[in-house]
Amino acid sequence: MQKIKINFMWSSYCSAKYSSYHCSSSSCSNNDDSKNISSPRICNAENLLLYWDDTTGNKLYYKSVNNTDYKKISYLNNAITANESCPIGKKMCGILDNLGNKLCYHEYLNCPLNYITTNKSDANYSEVGWVELKNKTVYFIHEAREKGKIIGGFFVDSDLLLKYNDEDCEILEEGTVGELLLIHPYNLYRKSIGYDPHERRTEKSYLKWCVPGVGKEKNIAKIRELKVVFDFNVTTNK
């Protein structure tokens, strides 16, 4: 069993491999935000929820690896309908959504996270990670599993501006809007609601996990039709 590595979001302009492009100073296009950013500077989008507190009051920052990069994995090439079976050379990694669509990976690839639980006795697999939240410990698995549900990512939400629906997401932990405002200073809910969010600090915030493509089309037949139209438009535009 391994504890997941949590990355702390420090203000840095470039990653190590691009150090030659590092800027010692800069400014954001929004002057109201510029004074709130220390050097070296980074400009985050307004209303971007990046953090969730853990048991020690640290900011937990979720970082994922996207296997769709470099065309290794795509929804069209790796997703099948509920009544289909993975082709030869591929393994079933889990269920993608409430339609029962399945995810097939090449046998030599590791499956993405496909099971999450707060019950330690459920996590009796070899490939288990865990992270401590404010009030509970969460365990997750990425072994090839027939009944596992693929985890697309972790998302922070709140009653002030709900973005992630119950159909595609499940709540892992609850907090308050005041806690979100504390760890997202200066640029949270700016110009996105018609009142001061501090007036409703006691309302709920949520840490959720959601399936891939939360809120998007999941009918594979429809997606394939849309892809044909997309490819035609790209060719025509060229």
Summary of the structure (lengths in Angstrom):
residues: 238
radius of gyration: 20.5
end to end distance: 50.9
largest distance: 57.5
contacts: 613
relative contact order: 0.15
helix: 21%
strand: 24%
